[in-house]
Amino acid sequence: MGLALLVMIWLITFISTYFFAAKTWWLPQGASTSAPGIDHQFAFTYLLMGIVFVAAQCALGYFVWKYRERGAGAVADYSHGNTKLEIVWTALTAILFIGLNLMGSPIWAAERFAPADAGALPVEVTGMQFAWYFRYAGPDGKFGATAPKLMDPSAGNESAIGLDTSDPAAKDDVVTGTMYLPVNRQVDLTLRAVDVIHSFFVPNMRFKQDAVPGLAIHMHFTPTAVGDYEIACAELCGLGHYKMHGMLKVVSAEDFEKWMAAREAEKQ
């Protein structure tokens, strides 16, 4: 029985490790400037944790076999602990945990605390049960006022976020249910939530951030590849959470300008 358990433990360990090493279970193709750094952090973390995991599982299989039942007469040898070993592995765990956090913090902070580029495209993202809405400031570069009392999701995009059309700055605002961004241009996001906490998640952009009611959270990222990318809500937000997804379309700068011009023309 001990040998059978050893074989089973080692098979599960090495087969699962292969799938990660071969990147069968991995992140989707990165499409933002931050993706290489985040992917490197993931790969390095998996490498270190993989070494610990494989070593622990190999030791577990070996101990299962070594200390298997061998019939009557075997005397059990009880260990009452080893303070030095406990200090060593606790210290190593702390160093590993804190070290990985320090390595990853600049990547995490760059999109949250560093100011956006001067030419970044301002886009407001509003999450509500159970949809995403995206607002563009238009030619004046200013967002118009919104008001909760004006919100009516059944009446269309602008009414869904409560846009105050009497505000002059709101006249050229464009509100859509699909996000359009120009490639290789930084987008300066303002994340909002109407009802409960949502999480704006674009896996290909390696971008995830909670949208919290009452807060305007600023972040930025830069898409680097033209294509269609799924947007999901990564925070359980109610019975319709499963259907709260959207689409990000990254297009050329020329196509984005044409799209904006067409949306502005529709408002005339």
C-alpha positions as CSV (number, residue, x, y, z in Angstrom):
1,M,0.0,0.0,0.0
2,G,2.9,2.4,0.8
3,L,4.4,1.9,-2.6
4,A,1.1,2.4,-4.3
5,L,0.5,5.7,-2.5
6,L,4.1,6.8,-3.3
7,V,3.5,6.2,-7.0
8,M,0.1,7.9,-7.0
9,I,1.4,11.0,-5.2
10,W,4.4,11.3,-7.5
11,L,2.3,10.8,-10.6
12,I,-0.1,13.5,-9.7
13,T,2.8,15.8,-8.8
14,F,4.8,15.4,-12.0
15,I,1.8,15.4,-14.4
16,S,0.3,18.6,-12.9
17,T,3.8,20.2,-12.9
18,Y,4.2,19.3,-16.6
19,F,1.0,21.2,-17.5
20,F,2.2,24.3,-15.8
21,A,5.8,24.0,-17.2
22,A,4.4,23.5,-20.7
23,K,2.0,26.5,-20.1
24,T,-1.0,24.5,-20.9
25,W,-2.7,26.1,-17.9
26,W,-1.6,29.7,-18.4
27,L,-2.7,33.2,-18.9
28,P,-4.2,34.3,-22.3
29,Q,-2.0,36.2,-24.7
30,G,-0.8,39.5,-23.3
31,A,-1.8,42.7,-25.1
32,S,-0.6,45.6,-23.0
33,T,2.6,47.2,-22.1
34,S,2.4,45.9,-18.5
35,A,1.8,42.3,-19.6
36,P,5.5,41.2,-19.9
37,G,6.3,42.4,-16.4
38,I,3.3,40.8,-14.9
39,D,3.8,37.6,-16.8
40,H,7.5,37.5,-15.7
41,Q,6.3,37.9,-12.1
42,F,3.8,35.1,-12.5
43,A,6.4,32.8,-14.1
44,F,9.0,33.5,-11.4
45,T,6.4,32.9,-8.6
46,Y,5.3,29.7,-10.2
47,L,8.9,28.6,-10.6
48,L,9.7,29.1,-6.9
49,M,6.5,27.7,-5.6
50,G,6.8,24.8,-8.1
51,I,10.2,23.9,-6.6
52,V,8.7,24.0,-3.1
53,F,5.6,22.0,-4.2
54,V,7.6,19.3,-6.0
55,A,10.0,18.9,-3.1
56,A,7.3,18.7,-0.6
57,Q,5.3,16.2,-2.6
58,C,8.3,14.0,-3.3
59,A,9.1,14.0,0.4
60,L,5.5,13.1,1.2
61,G,5.6,10.2,-1.2
62,Y,8.9,9.0,0.2
63,F,7.8,9.2,3.8
64,V,4.5,7.4,3.0
65,W,6.6,4.6,1.6
66,K,9.4,4.6,4.2
67,Y,7.1,4.6,7.2
68,R,4.5,2.2,5.8
69,E,3.1,-0.5,8.1
70,R,5.5,-3.4,8.3
71,G,3.6,-5.8,10.5
72,A,3.5,-6.4,14.2
73,G,6.5,-5.6,16.3
74,A,7.5,-2.2,14.7
75,V,8.2,0.4,17.3
76,A,6.9,3.9,16.6
77,D,9.4,6.8,17.0
78,Y,7.6,10.0,18.0
79,S,9.1,13.4,17.3
80,H,8.4,16.3,19.7
81,G,9.5,18.9,17.2
82,N,12.7,20.7,16.3
83,T,12.8,24.4,17.2
84,K,15.7,25.2,15.0
85,L,14.0,23.7,11.9
86,E,10.8,25.5,12.7
87,I,12.6,28.8,12.9
88,V,14.5,28.2,9.7
89,W,11.4,27.3,7.5
90,T,9.4,30.1,9.1
91,A,12.1,32.6,8.2
92,L,12.5,31.2,4.7
93,T,8.8,31.4,4.1
94,A,8.7,35.0,5.3
95,I,11.6,36.0,3.1
96,L,10.0,34.3,0.1
97,F,6.6,35.9,0.7
98,I,7.9,39.4,1.5
99,G,10.5,39.2,-1.4
100,L,7.9,38.3,-4.0
101,N,5.6,41.1,-2.8
102,L,8.5,43.6,-3.0
103,M,9.3,42.4,-6.5
104,G,5.7,42.7,-7.7
105,S,4.8,46.0,-6.0
106,P,6.4,48.3,-8.7
107,I,4.4,46.6,-11.4
108,W,1.2,46.8,-9.4
109,A,1.8,50.4,-8.3
110,A,2.7,51.7,-11.8
111,E,-0.9,51.5,-13.1
112,R,-2.4,52.9,-9.9
113,F,-0.1,55.6,-8.4
114,A,2.0,56.9,-11.2
115,P,0.2,59.7,-13.1
116,A,-1.1,59.0,-16.6
117,D,0.6,60.3,-19.6
118,A,-0.3,63.8,-20.8
119,G,-1.8,62.4,-24.0
120,A,-3.7,59.6,-22.4
121,L,-7.3,59.0,-23.5
122,P,-9.8,59.6,-20.6
123,V,-12.5,57.0,-20.3
124,E,-15.0,56.5,-17.6
125,V,-16.1,52.9,-16.7
126,T,-19.3,52.5,-14.8
127,G,-20.4,49.1,-13.4
128,M,-23.9,48.3,-12.4
129,Q,-26.0,45.2,-12.0
130,F,-25.3,43.7,-14.5
131,A,-23.6,45.7,-17.3
132,W,-20.6,47.9,-18.1
133,Y,-20.9,51.3,-19.6
134,F,-18.1,53.4,-21.1
135,R,-18.0,57.1,-21.4
136,Y,-15.7,59.2,-23.6
137,A,-15.2,62.9,-22.9
138,G,-15.5,64.1,-26.5
139,P,-13.6,66.9,-28.2
140,D,-13.8,69.2,-25.2
141,G,-11.9,66.7,-23.1
142,K,-14.3,67.1,-20.2
143,F,-16.9,64.8,-18.7
144,G,-20.3,66.1,-18.1
145,A,-22.1,65.9,-14.8
146,T,-24.1,62.9,-13.8
147,A,-26.8,62.4,-11.2
148,P,-28.3,59.3,-9.5
149,K,-31.8,60.6,-9.9
150,L,-31.4,60.6,-13.7
151,M,-30.3,57.0,-13.9
152,D,-32.5,54.8,-16.0
153,P,-30.8,51.7,-17.5
154,S,-33.9,50.9,-19.5
155,A,-33.6,54.1,-21.5
156,G,-30.2,53.7,-23.1
157,N,-26.6,54.3,-22.5
158,E,-26.6,58.0,-21.5
159,S,-29.6,57.5,-19.2
160,A,-28.1,54.4,-17.7
161,I,-25.3,56.4,-16.1
162,G,-27.5,59.4,-15.3
163,L,-25.8,61.9,-17.7
164,D,-27.1,65.4,-17.2
165,T,-27.7,66.6,-20.7
166,S,-28.3,70.2,-19.5
167,D,-24.6,70.4,-18.6
168,P,-22.6,72.0,-21.5
169,A,-19.7,69.6,-20.9
170,A,-22.0,66.6,-21.4
171,K,-23.1,67.6,-25.0
172,D,-20.2,65.8,-26.6
173,D,-19.9,62.9,-24.2
174,V,-20.2,59.5,-25.8
175,V,-21.6,56.6,-23.8
176,T,-21.5,53.0,-25.1
177,G,-21.8,49.5,-24.0
178,T,-18.7,48.4,-25.9
179,M,-15.3,49.8,-25.1
180,Y,-13.2,51.1,-28.0
181,L,-9.5,52.0,-27.6
182,P,-6.8,53.1,-30.0
183,V,-3.7,50.8,-30.0
184,N,-0.5,52.0,-28.5
185,R,-2.1,54.9,-26.7
186,Q,-2.5,55.0,-22.9
187,V,-6.0,55.1,-21.5
188,D,-6.7,56.9,-18.3
189,L,-9.6,55.1,-16.6
190,T,-12.0,56.4,-14.0
191,L,-13.7,53.4,-12.4
192,R,-17.1,53.8,-10.8
193,A,-19.9,51.5,-9.5
194,V,-23.5,52.4,-9.0
195,D,-24.9,49.7,-6.7
196,V,-22.4,47.1,-5.3
197,I,-18.7,46.4,-5.7
198,H,-17.8,45.2,-9.2
199,S,-14.4,44.3,-10.6
200,F,-13.3,45.4,-14.0
201,F,-11.2,42.6,-15.4
202,V,-9.6,42.4,-18.9
203,P,-7.4,39.2,-18.8
204,N,-5.5,40.0,-22.0
205,M,-4.5,43.4,-20.6
206,R,-3.5,41.9,-17.3
207,F,-5.8,44.5,-15.8
208,K,-8.1,44.0,-12.8
209,Q,-9.5,46.6,-10.4
210,D,-12.5,46.8,-8.1
211,A,-15.1,49.5,-8.9
212,V,-16.5,50.7,-5.5
213,P,-19.7,52.7,-5.0
214,G,-18.9,56.2,-3.9
215,L,-15.3,56.2,-5.2
216,A,-13.8,57.3,-8.5
217,I,-10.7,55.1,-8.9
218,H,-8.1,56.2,-11.4
219,M,-5.8,53.7,-13.3
220,H,-4.2,53.5,-16.6
221,F,-2.9,50.9,-19.1
222,T,-1.8,50.8,-22.7
223,P,-3.1,48.2,-25.2
224,T,-0.5,47.0,-27.7
225,A,-2.3,44.7,-30.1
226,V,-5.4,45.2,-32.2
227,G,-8.2,42.8,-31.5
228,D,-11.3,42.0,-29.5
229,Y,-10.9,41.2,-25.8
230,E,-13.4,40.0,-23.3
231,I,-14.3,42.1,-20.2
232,A,-15.5,40.3,-17.1
233,C,-16.7,41.2,-13.7
234,A,-14.4,39.4,-11.3
235,E,-16.4,40.2,-8.1
236,L,-19.6,38.3,-7.2
237,C,-22.2,41.1,-7.5
238,G,-25.6,39.3,-7.5
239,L,-27.7,36.7,-9.2
240,G,-26.8,38.1,-12.7
241,H,-23.0,38.2,-12.1
242,Y,-22.5,35.4,-14.6
243,K,-23.7,37.6,-17.5
244,M,-21.9,40.8,-16.5
245,H,-19.4,40.9,-19.3
246,G,-18.5,43.2,-22.1
247,M,-16.1,43.6,-25.1
248,L,-13.0,45.7,-25.5
249,K,-12.2,46.5,-29.2
250,V,-8.7,47.7,-29.7
251,V,-8.4,49.4,-33.1
252,S,-5.9,51.6,-35.0
253,A,-5.7,55.3,-34.2
254,E,-7.4,56.1,-37.5
255,D,-10.3,53.7,-36.9
256,F,-10.8,55.0,-33.4
257,E,-11.1,58.6,-34.7
258,K,-13.6,57.4,-37.3
259,W,-15.6,55.6,-34.6
260,M,-15.6,58.7,-32.3
261,A,-16.6,60.9,-35.2
262,A,-19.5,58.6,-36.1
263,R,-20.7,58.5,-32.4
264,E,-20.5,62.3,-32.3
265,A,-22.5,62.6,-35.5
266,E,-25.2,60.4,-34.0
267,K,-25.7,62.9,-31.2
268,Q,-26.4,65.8,-33.6
